[in-house]
Amino acid sequence: MKRTLFLILWVVFSSMLTLYGQYTSFTWNTPSQNSSESMPCGGGDIGMNVWVENGDLLFYLSRSGTFDEHNCMLKLGRFRIRFTPNPFEDTTDFRQELKLQDGYVEVSAKGTTIQLWANVFSPVVHVELESWQPVTAEIFYENWRYEDRLIRKGEGQQNSYKWAPPKGSYTSKDSVSVFSNQLTFYHRNPAETVFDVVVKQ
């Protein structure tokens, strides 16, 4: 009986999701003011927040399991893509749409269309561009953990210290390097993590 009820509920829920995905999309006709107006996008264990601000296409990147030494789930960084000529400056036909059915974000203006999506089978983000004219792109990686930083008052609720991180606790800096046109960045947790501190407490 329980299995039958679960199966019925699952079929109804799945059908609702399918209908919702077929007939619902989210579209903006103006660029965003900041990241609070970003659109979610993801696949597999990759997540993004996507938006256009001051003519630049930006997205935060996250991945499941990226916990730091304080058990905070870190954003891996922010990517900024700048185009020349820039289709998103002084435009009246801007469009950004979250395509729920197919799982990607599409941004377009002035005959240029960009699609962002994440591969569900491997941790890869795709940025695909089509334009009626030649366009060059600069890609910037932005990271705010460029040095060891003390945890400030009020940040304790984000981790396992439950509002009471030990005095002097800090988040260690990330490693960022460029070699042979390849950018590598990662956060390495120190030997002692929040688990060891909580056990001592």
C-alpha positions as a Markdown table, in Angstrom:
| # | Residue | x | y | z |
|---|---|---|---|---|
| 1 | Met | 0.0 | 0.0 | 0.0 |
| 2 | Lys | 2.8 | 2.4 | 1.0 |
| 3 | Arg | 4.7 | 1.7 | -2.2 |
| 4 | Thr | 1.6 | 2.2 | -4.4 |
| 5 | Leu | 0.8 | 5.6 | -2.7 |
| 6 | Phe | 4.5 | 6.7 | -3.1 |
| 7 | Leu | 4.4 | 5.7 | -6.8 |
| 8 | Ile | 1.1 | 7.6 | -7.4 |
| 9 | Leu | 2.5 | 10.7 | -5.6 |
| 10 | Trp | 5.7 | 10.5 | -7.6 |
| 11 | Val | 3.9 | 10.2 | -11.0 |
| 12 | Val | 1.7 | 13.3 | -10.1 |
| 13 | Phe | 4.7 | 15.3 | -8.9 |
| 14 | Ser | 6.7 | 14.4 | -12.0 |
| 15 | Ser | 3.8 | 15.3 | -14.3 |
| 16 | Met | 3.4 | 18.7 | -12.6 |
| 17 | Leu | 7.2 | 19.4 | -13.0 |
| 18 | Thr | 6.9 | 18.4 | -16.7 |
| 19 | Leu | 4.0 | 20.7 | -17.3 |
| 20 | Tyr | 5.6 | 23.5 | -15.3 |
| 21 | Gly | 8.8 | 23.2 | -17.4 |
| 22 | Gln | 6.9 | 23.2 | -20.7 |
| 23 | Tyr | 4.9 | 26.3 | -20.2 |
| 24 | Thr | 6.9 | 28.5 | -17.8 |
| 25 | Ser | 10.0 | 30.5 | -18.5 |
| 26 | Phe | 11.5 | 33.6 | -16.9 |
| 27 | Thr | 12.5 | 36.5 | -19.1 |
| 28 | Trp | 14.1 | 39.9 | -18.4 |
| 29 | Asn | 14.2 | 42.8 | -20.8 |
| 30 | Thr | 16.8 | 44.8 | -19.0 |
| 31 | Pro | 20.3 | 44.0 | -17.6 |
| 32 | Ser | 20.7 | 43.5 | -13.9 |
| 33 | Gln | 21.9 | 46.0 | -11.4 |
| 34 | Asn | 24.0 | 43.5 | -9.5 |
| 35 | Ser | 24.2 | 39.8 | -8.5 |
| 36 | Ser | 20.9 | 39.9 | -6.5 |
| 37 | Glu | 19.1 | 40.0 | -9.9 |
| 38 | Ser | 20.9 | 36.9 | -11.3 |
| 39 | Met | 19.3 | 33.8 | -12.8 |
| 40 | Pro | 20.1 | 30.3 | -11.5 |
| 41 | Cys | 21.5 | 27.8 | -14.0 |
| 42 | Gly | 23.1 | 24.4 | -13.4 |
| 43 | Gly | 23.5 | 20.7 | -14.2 |
| 44 | Gly | 24.9 | 17.7 | -12.4 |
| 45 | Asp | 26.9 | 19.1 | -9.4 |
| 46 | Ile | 27.6 | 22.5 | -11.0 |
| 47 | Gly | 25.6 | 25.6 | -10.1 |
| 48 | Met | 25.8 | 29.1 | -11.5 |
| 49 | Asn | 24.2 | 32.6 | -11.0 |
| 50 | Val | 24.1 | 34.4 | -14.3 |
| 51 | Trp | 23.5 | 38.1 | -15.0 |
| 52 | Val | 24.6 | 41.0 | -17.2 |
| 53 | Glu | 25.8 | 44.1 | -15.4 |
| 54 | Asn | 27.3 | 47.3 | -17.0 |
| 55 | Gly | 27.7 | 45.5 | -20.3 |
| 56 | Asp | 29.6 | 42.5 | -18.9 |
| 57 | Leu | 28.2 | 38.9 | -18.7 |
| 58 | Leu | 29.0 | 37.5 | -15.2 |
| 59 | Phe | 28.4 | 34.3 | -13.4 |
| 60 | Tyr | 29.2 | 32.8 | -10.0 |
| 61 | Leu | 30.3 | 29.2 | -10.0 |
| 62 | Ser | 29.7 | 26.6 | -7.4 |
| 63 | Arg | 30.0 | 22.9 | -7.1 |
| 64 | Ser | 28.6 | 20.3 | -4.7 |
| 65 | Gly | 31.0 | 19.4 | -1.8 |
| 66 | Thr | 33.1 | 22.5 | -1.9 |
| 67 | Phe | 33.3 | 22.9 | 1.9 |
| 68 | Asp | 36.1 | 24.8 | 3.5 |
| 69 | Glu | 37.8 | 24.3 | 6.8 |
| 70 | His | 34.9 | 25.9 | 8.6 |
| 71 | Asn | 32.2 | 23.8 | 6.9 |
| 72 | Cys | 31.1 | 26.7 | 4.7 |
| 73 | Met | 30.1 | 25.8 | 1.2 |
| 74 | Leu | 32.2 | 28.2 | -0.9 |
| 75 | Lys | 31.5 | 29.8 | -4.3 |
| 76 | Leu | 34.5 | 28.9 | -6.5 |
| 77 | Gly | 34.7 | 32.4 | -7.8 |
| 78 | Arg | 33.2 | 34.8 | -10.4 |
| 79 | Phe | 33.7 | 34.9 | -14.1 |
| 80 | Arg | 33.4 | 38.1 | -16.1 |
| 81 | Ile | 33.1 | 38.0 | -19.9 |
| 82 | Arg | 33.5 | 41.3 | -21.8 |
| 83 | Phe | 32.8 | 41.6 | -25.5 |
| 84 | Thr | 34.1 | 43.9 | -28.2 |
| 85 | Pro | 32.0 | 45.3 | -29.8 |
| 86 | Asn | 29.7 | 45.0 | -26.8 |
| 87 | Pro | 26.2 | 44.0 | -27.7 |
| 88 | Phe | 24.9 | 44.8 | -24.2 |
| 89 | Glu | 25.7 | 48.5 | -24.1 |
| 90 | Asp | 23.1 | 51.0 | -25.2 |
| 91 | Thr | 20.7 | 48.4 | -26.5 |
| 92 | Thr | 17.0 | 48.4 | -26.7 |
| 93 | Asp | 16.5 | 44.7 | -27.5 |
| 94 | Phe | 18.1 | 43.1 | -24.5 |
| 95 | Arg | 16.7 | 39.7 | -23.5 |
| 96 | Gln | 17.7 | 37.2 | -20.9 |
| 97 | Glu | 15.7 | 34.1 | -20.5 |
| 98 | Leu | 15.9 | 31.1 | -18.2 |
| 99 | Lys | 14.9 | 28.1 | -20.4 |
| 100 | Leu | 13.6 | 25.7 | -17.8 |
| 101 | Gln | 12.7 | 22.9 | -20.2 |
| 102 | Asp | 16.2 | 22.6 | -21.6 |
| 103 | Gly | 18.2 | 23.8 | -18.6 |
| 104 | Tyr | 20.1 | 26.8 | -19.9 |
| 105 | Val | 20.2 | 30.6 | -19.8 |
| 106 | Glu | 20.1 | 32.6 | -23.0 |
| 107 | Val | 21.2 | 36.2 | -23.3 |
| 108 | Ser | 20.7 | 38.2 | -26.5 |
| 109 | Ala | 21.0 | 41.7 | -28.0 |
| 110 | Lys | 21.9 | 43.4 | -31.2 |
| 111 | Gly | 22.1 | 40.1 | -33.2 |
| 112 | Thr | 24.3 | 38.4 | -30.6 |
| 113 | Thr | 23.1 | 35.3 | -28.7 |
| 114 | Ile | 24.9 | 33.7 | -25.8 |
| 115 | Gln | 23.9 | 30.4 | -24.1 |
| 116 | Leu | 25.2 | 29.2 | -20.8 |
| 117 | Trp | 24.7 | 25.6 | -19.6 |
| 118 | Ala | 26.4 | 23.0 | -17.4 |
| 119 | Asn | 27.1 | 19.4 | -18.6 |
| 120 | Val | 25.3 | 16.9 | -16.3 |
| 121 | Phe | 27.8 | 14.2 | -17.1 |
| 122 | Ser | 31.1 | 16.1 | -16.4 |
| 123 | Pro | 31.9 | 19.3 | -14.4 |
| 124 | Val | 32.1 | 21.6 | -17.4 |
| 125 | Val | 30.4 | 25.0 | -18.0 |
| 126 | His | 29.7 | 25.9 | -21.6 |
| 127 | Val | 29.4 | 29.4 | -22.9 |
| 128 | Glu | 28.3 | 29.4 | -26.6 |
| 129 | Leu | 28.1 | 32.6 | -28.7 |
| 130 | Glu | 26.6 | 33.3 | -32.0 |
| 131 | Ser | 26.8 | 36.7 | -33.6 |
| 132 | Trp | 26.1 | 38.3 | -37.0 |
| 133 | Gln | 29.4 | 40.2 | -36.7 |
| 134 | Pro | 32.9 | 39.2 | -35.4 |
| 135 | Val | 33.1 | 39.6 | -31.6 |
| 136 | Thr | 36.1 | 39.2 | -29.4 |
| 137 | Ala | 35.8 | 38.2 | -25.8 |
| 138 | Glu | 38.0 | 38.8 | -22.7 |
| 139 | Ile | 37.4 | 36.4 | -19.8 |
| 140 | Phe | 38.3 | 37.4 | -16.2 |
| 141 | Tyr | 38.4 | 35.2 | -13.2 |
| 142 | Glu | 37.7 | 37.1 | -9.9 |
| 143 | Asn | 38.4 | 35.6 | -6.5 |
| 144 | Trp | 37.8 | 37.4 | -3.1 |
| 145 | Arg | 39.9 | 34.8 | -1.1 |
| 146 | Tyr | 43.2 | 36.2 | -2.3 |
| 147 | Glu | 44.7 | 36.3 | 1.3 |
| 148 | Asp | 43.9 | 34.7 | 4.7 |
| 149 | Arg | 41.0 | 36.5 | 6.2 |
| 150 | Leu | 39.7 | 36.6 | 9.7 |
| 151 | Ile | 36.1 | 35.5 | 10.2 |
| 152 | Arg | 34.1 | 38.6 | 11.1 |
| 153 | Lys | 31.4 | 38.9 | 13.7 |
| 154 | Gly | 28.1 | 37.5 | 12.3 |
| 155 | Glu | 29.7 | 35.1 | 9.9 |
| 156 | Gly | 29.5 | 32.2 | 12.4 |
| 157 | Gln | 26.0 | 31.2 | 11.3 |
| 158 | Gln | 27.4 | 30.0 | 8.0 |
| 159 | Asn | 29.4 | 27.3 | 9.5 |
| 160 | Ser | 29.4 | 24.6 | 12.2 |
| 161 | Tyr | 30.5 | 26.9 | 15.1 |
| 162 | Lys | 26.9 | 27.9 | 15.6 |
| 163 | Trp | 27.5 | 31.7 | 16.0 |
| 164 | Ala | 30.6 | 31.2 | 18.2 |
| 165 | Pro | 33.7 | 30.7 | 16.1 |
| 166 | Pro | 36.9 | 30.7 | 18.2 |
| 167 | Lys | 38.7 | 34.0 | 18.3 |
| 168 | Gly | 41.3 | 34.3 | 15.6 |
| 169 | Ser | 39.5 | 31.9 | 13.2 |
| 170 | Tyr | 40.3 | 32.7 | 9.6 |
| 171 | Thr | 39.5 | 31.4 | 6.1 |
| 172 | Ser | 42.7 | 30.5 | 4.3 |
| 173 | Lys | 43.4 | 32.0 | 0.9 |
| 174 | Asp | 42.8 | 30.2 | -2.4 |
| 175 | Ser | 45.6 | 29.2 | -4.8 |
| 176 | Val | 45.3 | 30.7 | -8.3 |
| 177 | Ser | 47.9 | 30.2 | -11.1 |
| 178 | Val | 48.1 | 30.6 | -14.9 |
| 179 | Phe | 50.4 | 28.3 | -16.9 |
| 180 | Ser | 50.3 | 27.7 | -20.7 |
| 181 | Asn | 47.1 | 29.5 | -21.1 |
| 182 | Gln | 45.4 | 27.4 | -18.5 |
| 183 | Leu | 43.9 | 28.9 | -15.3 |
| 184 | Thr | 44.0 | 26.8 | -12.2 |
| 185 | Phe | 42.3 | 27.7 | -8.9 |
| 186 | Tyr | 41.5 | 25.8 | -5.8 |
| 187 | His | 40.9 | 26.1 | -2.0 |
| 188 | Arg | 43.0 | 23.7 | 0.1 |
| 189 | Asn | 41.8 | 23.1 | 3.6 |
| 190 | Pro | 44.5 | 23.2 | 6.4 |
| 191 | Ala | 45.2 | 20.2 | 8.5 |
| 192 | Glu | 42.9 | 21.3 | 11.3 |
| 193 | Thr | 39.3 | 21.9 | 10.3 |
| 194 | Val | 36.1 | 22.8 | 12.2 |
| 195 | Phe | 35.7 | 19.2 | 13.1 |
| 196 | Asp | 38.9 | 19.1 | 15.1 |
| 197 | Val | 38.0 | 22.3 | 16.9 |
| 198 | Val | 34.5 | 21.1 | 17.8 |
| 199 | Val | 35.9 | 17.8 | 19.1 |
| 200 | Lys | 38.3 | 19.8 | 21.3 |
| 201 | Gln | 35.5 | 22.0 | 22.6 |
